[in-house]
Amino acid sequence: MRSAHHPATEELSLPEVMAALSDPLRIGLVRVLADGAERGWGELRAPVAKSTLSHHLRILRDAGVTRTRQEGTRCFVTLRRQDLDERFPGLVGAMLEAADAEDVGGSVHLAPRADSTAACR
């Protein structure tokens, strides 16, 4: 994995964050990550190819919605909730509430713990 760029909190752009959150699958990823836990990429399950999932995770990271950490060949991702709430108060909460009400991104879920290894892409 190339060195990941994570924009600083003050660099977060509302149009970029909103664009990243404009896809139901990415909203589903944010819903799964909203519990604040760091997740291995291999824990994330979505009805798309692994390369497509990797693409969606990159879009979220590049917009500053998530933070990716590499440990050896494994990647871990977290939601940057505190940074997003600092920059855009109420945005994430409102998006999560609406997504839950309409089950947007409901096809994204976590794999069973025993099946959670995956290499970075």
N, C-alpha and C positions, 0 to 999 in steps of 0.2 A: 504494500500500500504506500502510495506516495505520501509525503508529509501533508497531513490534513490541515486545511485552513479553517479556523473557527473565528468568525468576526467577534471583535470585542463588543461588549454590551452597548456602548455608545454608537457603534457602527451598524447595529441592527436596523434594517430598513423595513418599514411597514409594507411597501409594495412587494419586496422579496419574501417576507414572512407570509403575507397573504397568498402570494403565488405558490409558495411551497405547500400551503394548507388548502390549495384548491383541488386537490385530488383525493377521492374517497379512501384510497389505499393509504396515503400518507396520513390522513386524519386517523385512520385505524391504527397506524403505528404510534401516533401521538397518544391515542387513547390507551394503548397497551403500556406505554412508557409513563403515563401520567401518575402512576403510583410512586414515582421517584426512584425506583430501583434501577440499578445499572443492569442492563441485559446483554448477554452475548448474542451476536448476530444469529447464531444457530438456534437460539430460543425462539426467534421470531418466525411465525408461520403465516403465510399469505398465499392466496390462490394465483401466484405468478411464479415464473422461473426465478432461480436464485440470482441470476444476472439482473433481472428486472427489479427484484427486491433491493439489490445493491444500488441500483440507479436511484430508486426512491429514497433510500437512506442517504445517499450523497446529496440529493437535492435538499433534504431537511438539514443536513449538516452545513452545507454551503450557505443556506439562508440564515443560519444561526439558531435554528429551532432545536437541534440536538448537538451533543458533543460526542465524538468518537474517540476512543482510547484503544491503542494497539498494545497487546502484550504478547510478544513472540509472534506467532502466526494467527492469533485470535484477536478479534475486535469486539469491543464492548461499546454500547451506546446508552446515553442518558438524555432525558428531556431537559433542556435548559430553562426550566420553569421559573426559577428565581430571576434570571436575566430577562426573560420575556416579560414577566410581571413588572419588573423595574422599568423597563423601556415602554411597555404598552399595557398599563394596568387594566386588568379585567379581561383582556383579549382571550387568553388561553382558557380561563374559566368559562366565559361565554361560549367559546367554540366547543369545549368539552360538553357543556350542558346541552347545547343544541344537537351535537353529534350523538350523544346518548339518547336523547328524545327521539331522534329519527333513525337510530342505529346505523349511522354513517360509518363505514369502515368496519362493520361488525364481522367481516370475514377474516380479519387479522386477529391472531391469538398467539398464545405462548405454547411452545412444545413442552412435553413432559420433561422433567429435569434430566432424566437419563439420556435424553436425545438432544443435548444442548450445545454440542461442540460444532464449531464452524470456523473456517479460516477467513482471514480478511480478504476482501476483494478490492 
